Amino acid sequence: MCKGLATLPATCLKSAKDIKHKISFLLQKPEHQTAEPKQKEKSAAAAAAAAAATAAKRVPAADEVKKWNLSFSHVMNSEMGRQVFASFLRSEFSEENMDFWVACEEYRKMAPSDLAARAQQIYQLYIESDAPKEVNLDAVTREETRQNVDQAHPSCFDEAQKMIYILMEKDSYRRFLHSTLVQDLLERQAKREAKSSDCLENRHVLAGGA
């Protein structure tokens, strides 16, 4: 038998080795397929944990929430304030106002070489008639903005952005202050402060008893 194999051509022996190698590979493959979902599950769990930790850290402090009641500028000058206000606008189906305002802020900081292309994108998304996320502008401001876009410069959306800012301040901001979103934040912070106060008082009592 061994002598017979030795007399086989080299090409036949090579083909046999290739087949053996492929069979071994196929037998090992299910192990990798089984391990891959487990790895994905671990990655998903880690991502969920990281997201939860980030969300916990992003709860605004009570002092910050209270400042939002003082003026709309306190909301817009705070990253957390803008995020919470944007959440409120989504509940009213008017998030395009905040999206446009943020887009204008980012546009103003862009490199000059990128202004023309980005100006057209913002105009088509928010300004032109029947735009996907059209904001509420009067005809004069809309036309003025269209002309500015034709010769894009850092301040070509300034008037439109100012008008949307005033709209949010005069309209949505008042409802935002009385929304359950803000009230829940204030209540949550009040409970935390009360709990911290109780813990501090208990420490004083224990220290005095010792």
PyRosetta script that sets phi, psi and omega in degrees:
from pyrosetta import init, pose_from_sequence

init()
pose = pose_from_sequence("MCKGLATLPATCLKSAKDIKHKISFLLQKPEHQTAEPKQKEKSAAAAAAAAAATAAKRVPAADEVKKWNLSFSHVMNSEMGRQVFASFLRSEFSEENMDFWVACEEYRKMAPSDLAARAQQIYQLYIESDAPKEVNLDAVTREETRQNVDQAHPSCFDEAQKMIYILMEKDSYRRFLHSTLVQDLLERQAKREAKSSDCLENRHVLAGGA")
pose.set_psi(1, -47.1)
pose.set_omega(1, -179.8)
pose.set_phi(2, -65.3)
pose.set_psi(2, -38.4)
pose.set_omega(2, 179.3)
pose.set_phi(3, -63.9)
pose.set_psi(3, -36.4)
pose.set_omega(3, 178.5)
pose.set_phi(4, -63.6)
pose.set_psi(4, -42.7)
pose.set_omega(4, 178.0)
pose.set_phi(5, -62.1)
pose.set_psi(5, -38.1)
pose.set_omega(5, -178.2)
pose.set_phi(6, -64.9)
pose.set_psi(6, -28.6)
pose.set_omega(6, -177.7)
pose.set_phi(7, -84.2)
pose.set_psi(7, -6.5)
pose.set_omega(7, 179.6)
pose.set_phi(8, -69.0)
pose.set_psi(8, 148.2)
pose.set_omega(8, 176.9)
pose.set_phi(9, -60.7)
pose.set_psi(9, 154.9)
pose.set_omega(9, -178.8)
pose.set_phi(10, -64.2)
pose.set_psi(10, -32.6)
pose.set_omega(10, -179.6)
pose.set_phi(11, -65.4)
pose.set_psi(11, -35.3)
pose.set_omega(11, 178.2)
pose.set_phi(12, -67.7)
pose.set_psi(12, -42.3)
pose.set_omega(12, 178.7)
pose.set_phi(13, -63.4)
pose.set_psi(13, -39.8)
pose.set_omega(13, 179.4)
pose.set_phi(14, -64.0)
pose.set_psi(14, -41.4)
pose.set_omega(14, 178.8)
pose.set_phi(15, -62.9)
pose.set_psi(15, -39.6)
pose.set_omega(15, 179.1)
pose.set_phi(16, -63.8)
pose.set_psi(16, -41.7)
pose.set_omega(16, 178.5)
pose.set_phi(17, -64.4)
pose.set_psi(17, -39.5)
pose.set_omega(17, 179.2)
pose.set_phi(18, -62.6)
pose.set_psi(18, -42.5)
pose.set_omega(18, 179.7)
pose.set_phi(19, -64.2)
pose.set_psi(19, -42.4)
pose.set_omega(19, 178.9)
pose.set_phi(20, -61.0)
pose.set_psi(20, -41.7)
pose.set_omega(20, -179.7)
pose.set_phi(21, -63.6)
pose.set_psi(21, -42.3)
pose.set_omega(21, -179.5)
pose.set_phi(22, -66.0)
pose.set_psi(22, -40.5)
pose.set_omega(22, 178.0)
pose.set_phi(23, -62.1)
pose.set_psi(23, -42.7)
pose.set_omega(23, 178.5)
pose.set_phi(24, -62.2)
pose.set_psi(24, -40.0)
pose.set_omega(24, -179.9)
pose.set_phi(25, -64.6)
pose.set_psi(25, -43.6)
pose.set_omega(25, -179.4)
pose.set_phi(26, -66.1)
pose.set_psi(26, -34.9)
pose.set_omega(26, 178.2)
pose.set_phi(27, -68.1)
pose.set_psi(27, -30.2)
pose.set_omega(27, -179.2)
pose.set_phi(28, -84.7)
pose.set_psi(28, -22.1)
pose.set_omega(28, -172.2)
pose.set_phi(29, -59.2)
pose.set_psi(29, -42.5)
pose.set_omega(29, 179.5)
pose.set_phi(30, -56.7)
pose.set_psi(30, -30.6)
pose.set_omega(30, 179.3)
pose.set_phi(31, -63.4)
pose.set_psi(31, -40.6)
pose.set_omega(31, 178.6)
pose.set_phi(32, -68.0)
pose.set_psi(32, -38.5)
pose.set_omega(32, 179.8)
pose.set_phi(33, -66.1)
pose.set_psi(33, -33.5)
pose.set_omega(33, 178.8)
pose.set_phi(34, -72.6)
pose.set_psi(34, -37.5)
pose.set_omega(34, -177.4)
pose.set_phi(35, -72.1)
pose.set_psi(35, -31.6)
pose.set_omega(35, -175.0)
pose.set_phi(36, -62.4)
pose.set_psi(36, -47.6)
pose.set_omega(36, 177.6)
pose.set_phi(37, -59.6)
pose.set_psi(37, -36.1)
pose.set_omega(37, 178.8)
pose.set_phi(38, -63.2)
pose.set_psi(38, -40.7)
pose.set_omega(38, 179.0)
pose.set_phi(39, -64.3)
pose.set_psi(39, -41.2)
pose.set_omega(39, 178.9)
pose.set_phi(40, -64.0)
pose.set_psi(40, -38.8)
pose.set_omega(40, 178.7)
pose.set_phi(41, -63.0)
pose.set_psi(41, -42.6)
pose.set_omega(41, 179.1)
pose.set_phi(42, -64.0)
pose.set_psi(42, -41.3)
pose.set_omega(42, 179.7)
pose.set_phi(43, -64.4)
pose.set_psi(43, -41.8)
pose.set_omega(43, 179.7)
pose.set_phi(44, -64.8)
pose.set_psi(44, -41.5)
pose.set_omega(44, 179.3)
pose.set_phi(45, -64.3)
pose.set_psi(45, -41.0)
pose.set_omega(45, 179.2)
pose.set_phi(46, -64.8)
pose.set_psi(46, -40.7)
pose.set_omega(46, 179.5)
pose.set_phi(47, -65.1)
pose.set_psi(47, -40.8)
pose.set_omega(47, 179.2)
pose.set_phi(48, -64.6)
pose.set_psi(48, -40.9)
pose.set_omega(48, 178.5)
pose.set_phi(49, -64.2)
pose.set_psi(49, -41.6)
pose.set_omega(49, 179.2)
pose.set_phi(50, -64.6)
pose.set_psi(50, -40.5)
pose.set_omega(50, 179.1)
pose.set_phi(51, -64.9)
pose.set_psi(51, -40.6)
pose.set_omega(51, 178.8)
pose.set_phi(52, -64.4)
pose.set_psi(52, -41.4)
pose.set_omega(52, 179.0)
pose.set_phi(53, -64.3)
pose.set_psi(53, -41.0)
pose.set_omega(53, 178.9)
pose.set_phi(54, -64.7)
pose.set_psi(54, -42.7)
pose.set_omega(54, 179.8)
pose.set_phi(55, -62.2)
pose.set_psi(55, -38.6)
pose.set_omega(55, 179.7)
pose.set_phi(56, -64.3)
pose.set_psi(56, -38.6)
pose.set_omega(56, -178.9)
pose.set_phi(57, -72.6)
pose.set_psi(57, -21.4)
pose.set_omega(57, -173.6)
pose.set_phi(58, -90.2)
pose.set_psi(58, 5.6)
pose.set_omega(58, 175.4)
pose.set_phi(59, -71.0)
pose.set_psi(59, 122.6)
pose.set_omega(59, -176.3)
pose.set_phi(60, -69.0)
pose.set_psi(60, 151.2)
pose.set_omega(60, 177.4)
pose.set_phi(61, -72.0)
pose.set_psi(61, 157.4)
pose.set_omega(61, -177.9)
pose.set_phi(62, -60.6)
pose.set_psi(62, -40.9)
pose.set_omega(62, -180.0)
pose.set_phi(63, -60.7)
pose.set_psi(63, -38.4)
pose.set_omega(63, 179.8)
pose.set_phi(64, -67.7)
pose.set_psi(64, -43.5)
pose.set_omega(64, 178.8)
pose.set_phi(65, -62.2)
pose.set_psi(65, -38.8)
pose.set_omega(65, 179.4)
pose.set_phi(66, -65.3)
pose.set_psi(66, -33.7)
pose.set_omega(66, 178.3)
pose.set_phi(67, -64.5)
pose.set_psi(67, -30.0)
pose.set_omega(67, -179.7)
pose.set_phi(68, -61.2)
pose.set_psi(68, -26.3)
pose.set_omega(68, 178.5)
pose.set_phi(69, -74.6)
pose.set_psi(69, -18.6)
pose.set_omega(69, -176.6)
pose.set_phi(70, -75.2)
pose.set_psi(70, -42.3)
pose.set_omega(70, 179.7)
pose.set_phi(71, -164.0)
pose.set_psi(71, 157.2)
pose.set_omega(71, 178.9)
pose.set_phi(72, -66.7)
pose.set_psi(72, -29.5)
pose.set_omega(72, 179.9)
pose.set_phi(73, -62.7)
pose.set_psi(73, -31.6)
pose.set_omega(73, 177.0)
pose.set_phi(74, -65.1)
pose.set_psi(74, -35.4)
pose.set_omega(74, 177.6)
pose.set_phi(75, -67.8)
pose.set_psi(75, -48.9)
pose.set_omega(75, -173.4)
pose.set_phi(76, -74.6)
pose.set_psi(76, -23.1)
pose.set_omega(76, 178.5)
pose.set_phi(77, -85.9)
pose.set_psi(77, -4.3)
pose.set_omega(77, 179.6)
pose.set_phi(78, -109.1)
pose.set_psi(78, 127.4)
pose.set_omega(78, 178.5)
pose.set_phi(79, -60.3)
pose.set_psi(79, -43.4)
pose.set_omega(79, 177.8)
pose.set_phi(80, -65.4)
pose.set_psi(80, -39.5)
pose.set_omega(80, 178.5)
pose.set_phi(81, -59.8)
pose.set_psi(81, -43.8)
pose.set_omega(81, 178.7)
pose.set_phi(82, -64.2)
pose.set_psi(82, -38.1)
pose.set_omega(82, -180.0)
pose.set_phi(83, -65.3)
pose.set_psi(83, -44.7)
pose.set_omega(83, -179.3)
pose.set_phi(84, -68.5)
pose.set_psi(84, -41.9)
pose.set_omega(84, 178.8)
pose.set_phi(85, -63.9)
pose.set_psi(85, -38.4)
pose.set_omega(85, 177.1)
pose.set_phi(86, -62.5)
pose.set_psi(86, -38.1)
pose.set_omega(86, 177.0)
pose.set_phi(87, -62.5)
pose.set_psi(87, -40.5)
pose.set_omega(87, 177.6)
pose.set_phi(88, -64.8)
pose.set_psi(88, -42.4)
pose.set_omega(88, 179.4)
pose.set_phi(89, -62.5)
pose.set_psi(89, -36.0)
pose.set_omega(89, 176.8)
pose.set_phi(90, -62.6)
pose.set_psi(90, -36.1)
pose.set_omega(90, 178.6)
pose.set_phi(91, -68.1)
pose.set_psi(91, -21.6)
pose.set_omega(91, 177.9)
pose.set_phi(92, -101.4)
pose.set_psi(92, 4.7)
pose.set_omega(92, 179.8)
pose.set_phi(93, 59.3)
pose.set_psi(93, 38.4)
pose.set_omega(93, 177.6)
pose.set_phi(94, -132.5)
pose.set_psi(94, 30.6)
pose.set_omega(94, -177.8)
pose.set_phi(95, -66.9)
pose.set_psi(95, -14.2)
pose.set_omega(95, 179.4)
pose.set_phi(96, -62.1)
pose.set_psi(96, -27.1)
pose.set_omega(96, 179.7)
pose.set_phi(97, -64.9)
pose.set_psi(97, -46.9)
pose.set_omega(97, 178.1)
pose.set_phi(98, -69.1)
pose.set_psi(98, -39.6)
pose.set_omega(98, 179.1)
pose.set_phi(99, -59.6)
pose.set_psi(99, -43.0)
pose.set_omega(99, -180.0)
pose.set_phi(100, -66.5)
pose.set_psi(100, -43.9)
pose.set_omega(100, -179.6)
pose.set_phi(101, -60.0)
pose.set_psi(101, -45.3)
pose.set_omega(101, 179.1)
pose.set_phi(102, -65.2)
pose.set_psi(102, -40.5)
pose.set_omega(102, 178.9)
pose.set_phi(103, -60.9)
pose.set_psi(103, -38.5)
pose.set_omega(103, 178.2)
pose.set_phi(104, -66.8)
pose.set_psi(104, -40.3)
pose.set_omega(104, 177.8)
pose.set_phi(105, -61.7)
pose.set_psi(105, -44.3)
pose.set_omega(105, -179.7)
pose.set_phi(106, -69.5)
pose.set_psi(106, -37.7)
pose.set_omega(106, -179.2)
pose.set_phi(107, -60.7)
pose.set_psi(107, -41.9)
pose.set_omega(107, -176.8)
pose.set_phi(108, -62.0)
pose.set_psi(108, -22.4)
pose.set_omega(108, -176.4)
pose.set_phi(109, -98.0)
pose.set_psi(109, 1.5)
pose.set_omega(109, -175.6)
pose.set_phi(110, -76.0)
pose.set_psi(110, 160.9)
pose.set_omega(110, 176.2)
pose.set_phi(111, -67.4)
pose.set_psi(111, 143.1)
pose.set_omega(111, -179.0)
pose.set_phi(112, -52.0)
pose.set_psi(112, -36.0)
pose.set_omega(112, -178.0)
pose.set_phi(113, -67.5)
pose.set_psi(113, -18.4)
pose.set_omega(113, -177.8)
pose.set_phi(114, -99.5)
pose.set_psi(114, -6.9)
pose.set_omega(114, -172.4)
pose.set_phi(115, -63.8)
pose.set_psi(115, -45.2)
pose.set_omega(115, -173.8)
pose.set_phi(116, -59.9)
pose.set_psi(116, -49.1)
pose.set_omega(116, -178.4)
pose.set_phi(117, -65.4)
pose.set_psi(117, -43.0)
pose.set_omega(117, -178.4)
pose.set_phi(118, -69.8)
pose.set_psi(118, -36.0)
pose.set_omega(118, 178.3)
pose.set_phi(119, -60.3)
pose.set_psi(119, -41.8)
pose.set_omega(119, 178.2)
pose.set_phi(120, -64.3)
pose.set_psi(120, -40.0)
pose.set_omega(120, 179.6)
pose.set_phi(121, -63.5)
pose.set_psi(121, -46.1)
pose.set_omega(121, -179.6)
pose.set_phi(122, -64.0)
pose.set_psi(122, -42.9)
pose.set_omega(122, -179.8)
pose.set_phi(123, -61.2)
pose.set_psi(123, -46.3)
pose.set_omega(123, -177.9)
pose.set_phi(124, -70.0)
pose.set_psi(124, -27.1)
pose.set_omega(124, -177.8)
pose.set_phi(125, -85.8)
pose.set_psi(125, -34.2)
pose.set_omega(125, -171.3)
pose.set_phi(126, -122.2)
pose.set_psi(126, -25.3)
pose.set_omega(126, -167.0)
pose.set_phi(127, -104.2)
pose.set_psi(127, -49.9)
pose.set_omega(127, -172.1)
pose.set_phi(128, -63.7)
pose.set_psi(128, 157.9)
pose.set_omega(128, -178.0)
pose.set_phi(129, -59.0)
pose.set_psi(129, 133.2)
pose.set_omega(129, -178.9)
pose.set_phi(130, 64.2)
pose.set_psi(130, 27.7)
pose.set_omega(130, 175.4)
pose.set_phi(131, -64.3)
pose.set_psi(131, 152.2)
pose.set_omega(131, -178.6)
pose.set_phi(132, -54.4)
pose.set_psi(132, -37.0)
pose.set_omega(132, -179.6)
pose.set_phi(133, -127.7)
pose.set_psi(133, 50.4)
pose.set_omega(133, -174.3)
pose.set_phi(134, -60.1)
pose.set_psi(134, 130.7)
pose.set_omega(134, 176.8)
pose.set_phi(135, -96.3)
pose.set_psi(135, 161.8)
pose.set_omega(135, -173.5)
pose.set_phi(136, -87.2)
pose.set_psi(136, 98.0)
pose.set_omega(136, 179.0)
pose.set_phi(137, -122.3)
pose.set_psi(137, 150.0)
pose.set_omega(137, 174.8)
pose.set_phi(138, -75.0)
pose.set_psi(138, 164.9)
pose.set_omega(138, -174.3)
pose.set_phi(139, -61.8)
pose.set_psi(139, -37.9)
pose.set_omega(139, -178.2)
pose.set_phi(140, -65.1)
pose.set_psi(140, -48.4)
pose.set_omega(140, -180.0)
pose.set_phi(141, -65.5)
pose.set_psi(141, -37.8)
pose.set_omega(141, 179.2)
pose.set_phi(142, -61.9)
pose.set_psi(142, -45.2)
pose.set_omega(142, -179.3)
pose.set_phi(143, -68.4)
pose.set_psi(143, -40.7)
pose.set_omega(143, 178.2)
pose.set_phi(144, -60.6)
pose.set_psi(144, -41.1)
pose.set_omega(144, 179.3)
pose.set_phi(145, -66.5)
pose.set_psi(145, -39.0)
pose.set_omega(145, 178.7)
pose.set_phi(146, -60.5)
pose.set_psi(146, -41.9)
pose.set_omega(146, 178.9)
pose.set_phi(147, -67.3)
pose.set_psi(147, -37.7)
pose.set_omega(147, 178.1)
pose.set_phi(148, -63.0)
pose.set_psi(148, -39.2)
pose.set_omega(148, -177.7)
pose.set_phi(149, -63.7)
pose.set_psi(149, -32.2)
pose.set_omega(149, 179.1)
pose.set_phi(150, -62.5)
pose.set_psi(150, -26.3)
pose.set_omega(150, 175.9)
pose.set_phi(151, -128.0)
pose.set_psi(151, 69.3)
pose.set_omega(151, -170.6)
pose.set_phi(152, -54.0)
pose.set_psi(152, 132.2)
pose.set_omega(152, 175.2)
pose.set_phi(153, -146.1)
pose.set_psi(153, 163.8)
pose.set_omega(153, -173.5)
pose.set_phi(154, -55.7)
pose.set_psi(154, -27.6)
pose.set_omega(154, -175.3)
pose.set_phi(155, -105.4)
pose.set_psi(155, 18.0)
pose.set_omega(155, -174.1)
pose.set_phi(156, -69.8)
pose.set_psi(156, -16.3)
pose.set_omega(156, 178.4)
pose.set_phi(157, -105.7)
pose.set_psi(157, 6.5)
pose.set_omega(157, -172.8)
pose.set_phi(158, -56.9)
pose.set_psi(158, -47.5)
pose.set_omega(158, -177.1)
pose.set_phi(159, -66.5)
pose.set_psi(159, -43.1)
pose.set_omega(159, 179.1)
pose.set_phi(160, -64.1)
pose.set_psi(160, -41.8)
pose.set_omega(160, 179.1)
pose.set_phi(161, -63.9)
pose.set_psi(161, -41.5)
pose.set_omega(161, 179.0)
pose.set_phi(162, -62.1)
pose.set_psi(162, -40.9)
pose.set_omega(162, -179.5)
pose.set_phi(163, -64.9)
pose.set_psi(163, -40.8)
pose.set_omega(163, 179.6)
pose.set_phi(164, -69.8)
pose.set_psi(164, -35.4)
pose.set_omega(164, 175.7)
pose.set_phi(165, -59.4)
pose.set_psi(165, -48.4)
pose.set_omega(165, 180.0)
pose.set_phi(166, -62.6)
pose.set_psi(166, -39.8)
pose.set_omega(166, 178.8)
pose.set_phi(167, -60.7)
pose.set_psi(167, -45.1)
pose.set_omega(167, 179.3)
pose.set_phi(168, -65.6)
pose.set_psi(168, -39.4)
pose.set_omega(168, -178.3)
pose.set_phi(169, -66.7)
pose.set_psi(169, -44.2)
pose.set_omega(169, -175.5)
pose.set_phi(170, -79.5)
pose.set_psi(170, -24.9)
pose.set_omega(170, -173.9)
pose.set_phi(171, -109.9)
pose.set_psi(171, -73.4)
pose.set_omega(171, -172.4)
pose.set_phi(172, -68.4)
pose.set_psi(172, -35.7)
pose.set_omega(172, -175.3)
pose.set_phi(173, -58.2)
pose.set_psi(173, -40.6)
pose.set_omega(173, -178.6)
pose.set_phi(174, -63.4)
pose.set_psi(174, -42.2)
pose.set_omega(174, 179.1)
pose.set_phi(175, -71.5)
pose.set_psi(175, -32.9)
pose.set_omega(175, 178.6)
pose.set_phi(176, -58.6)
pose.set_psi(176, -43.9)
pose.set_omega(176, -177.8)
pose.set_phi(177, -62.2)
pose.set_psi(177, -30.7)
pose.set_omega(177, -178.5)
pose.set_phi(178, -101.3)
pose.set_psi(178, 8.5)
pose.set_omega(178, -177.4)
pose.set_phi(179, -75.5)
pose.set_psi(179, 157.7)
pose.set_omega(179, 177.1)
pose.set_phi(180, -64.8)
pose.set_psi(180, -26.0)
pose.set_omega(180, 178.7)
pose.set_phi(181, -59.9)
pose.set_psi(181, -50.7)
pose.set_omega(181, 179.8)
pose.set_phi(182, -71.7)
pose.set_psi(182, -41.4)
pose.set_omega(182, -179.3)
pose.set_phi(183, -62.6)
pose.set_psi(183, -38.0)
pose.set_omega(183, 178.2)
pose.set_phi(184, -66.0)
pose.set_psi(184, -39.1)
pose.set_omega(184, 178.1)
pose.set_phi(185, -63.2)
pose.set_psi(185, -44.0)
pose.set_omega(185, 179.4)
pose.set_phi(186, -64.9)
pose.set_psi(186, -40.7)
pose.set_omega(186, 179.8)
pose.set_phi(187, -66.4)
pose.set_psi(187, -40.9)
pose.set_omega(187, 179.5)
pose.set_phi(188, -63.4)
pose.set_psi(188, -42.4)
pose.set_omega(188, 179.6)
pose.set_phi(189, -68.7)
pose.set_psi(189, -35.6)
pose.set_omega(189, 178.3)
pose.set_phi(190, -63.1)
pose.set_psi(190, -39.4)
pose.set_omega(190, 178.5)
pose.set_phi(191, -66.6)
pose.set_psi(191, -39.1)
pose.set_omega(191, 178.6)
pose.set_phi(192, -64.9)
pose.set_psi(192, -41.9)
pose.set_omega(192, 179.5)
pose.set_phi(193, -64.7)
pose.set_psi(193, -40.3)
pose.set_omega(193, 179.0)
pose.set_phi(194, -64.7)
pose.set_psi(194, -40.1)
pose.set_omega(194, 179.6)
pose.set_phi(195, -66.4)
pose.set_psi(195, -42.1)
pose.set_omega(195, 178.1)
pose.set_phi(196, -63.7)
pose.set_psi(196, -38.5)
pose.set_omega(196, 179.0)
pose.set_phi(197, -65.0)
pose.set_psi(197, -40.9)
pose.set_omega(197, 178.8)
pose.set_phi(198, -64.6)
pose.set_psi(198, -41.2)
pose.set_omega(198, 179.3)
pose.set_phi(199, -63.7)
pose.set_psi(199, -40.9)
pose.set_omega(199, -179.6)
pose.set_phi(200, -66.1)
pose.set_psi(200, -40.3)
pose.set_omega(200, 179.5)
pose.set_phi(201, -65.0)
pose.set_psi(201, -40.5)
pose.set_omega(201, 179.0)
pose.set_phi(202, -63.7)
pose.set_psi(202, -36.0)
pose.set_omega(202, 178.2)
pose.set_phi(203, -65.1)
pose.set_psi(203, -40.4)
pose.set_omega(203, 178.6)
pose.set_phi(204, -64.2)
pose.set_psi(204, -39.5)
pose.set_omega(204, -179.7)
pose.set_phi(205, -65.8)
pose.set_psi(205, -44.2)
pose.set_omega(205, 179.2)
pose.set_phi(206, -64.8)
pose.set_psi(206, -38.8)
pose.set_omega(206, 179.5)
pose.set_phi(207, -65.9)
pose.set_psi(207, -39.7)
pose.set_omega(207, 179.6)
pose.set_phi(208, -69.1)
pose.set_psi(208, -35.9)
pose.set_omega(208, 179.2)
pose.set_phi(209, -68.7)
pose.set_psi(209, -32.5)
pose.set_omega(209, 179.7)
pose.set_phi(210, -70.0)
pose.dump_pdb("model.pdb")
